Amino acid sequence: IAATNNIELNEQLRNLTTQNNILFNAADKPDLCDFYLGSIVKKGDLKIAISTNGKSPTIAKRVKELLNDLLPEEIDETLSLMSTYREQLRGDFEYKVKQLNEHTKNILRYER
């Protein structure tokens, strides 16, 4: 990971890492990157990854803040209850998916 404001150095590092089969990330230079560092929203067992493909880490940060505010603190309890419900379902895959979709369609309702 390079975090310099020296374009030539970043390009030299990129060439060296490519020659040596090493993944490379240059902060704020998506064109030089093999990977991006995303933002992660974590509430209990729920994890949501956010990426802007290196275009705007600031937007990723804002989306993370928005999701943190929107997701209820009780989401972990809801996940536990859904896990228990899922384990109790009997039937084929299509039936289970239909039941779970029906059961969860109003779980994350919020007012706009």
Secondary structure as the mmCIF struct_conf table of DSSP 4:
data_model
#
loop_
_struct_conf.conf_type_id
_struct_conf.id
_struct_conf.beg_label_comp_id
_struct_conf.beg_label_asym_id
_struct_conf.beg_label_seq_id
_struct_conf.end_label_comp_id
_struct_conf.end_label_asym_id
_struct_conf.end_label_seq_id
STRN STRN1 ALA A 2 ALA A 2
BEND BEND1 ASN A 5 ASN A 5
HELX_RH_AL_P HELX_RH_AL_P1 ILE A 7 GLN A 19
TURN_TY1_P TURN_TY1_P1 ASN A 20 ASN A 21
STRN STRN2 ALA A 26 ALA A 26
TURN_TY1_P TURN_TY1_P2 ALA A 27 ASP A 28
HELX_RH_3T_P HELX_RH_3T_P1 PRO A 30 LEU A 32
BEND BEND2 ASP A 34 ASP A 34
STRN STRN3 SER A 39 LYS A 43
TURN_TY1_P TURN_TY1_P3 GLY A 44 ASP A 45
STRN STRN4 LEU A 46 ILE A 50
TURN_TY1_P TURN_TY1_P4 ASN A 53 GLY A 54
BEND BEND3 LYS A 55 LYS A 55
HELX_RH_AL_P HELX_RH_AL_P2 PRO A 57 LEU A 70
BEND BEND4 LEU A 71 LEU A 71
TURN_TY1_P TURN_TY1_P5 GLU A 73 GLU A 74
HELX_RH_AL_P HELX_RH_AL_P3 ILE A 75 GLN A 88
BEND BEND5 GLY A 91 GLY A 91
HELX_RH_AL_P HELX_RH_AL_P4 PHE A 93 THR A 104
TURN_TY1_P TURN_TY1_P6 LYS A 105 LEU A 108
#
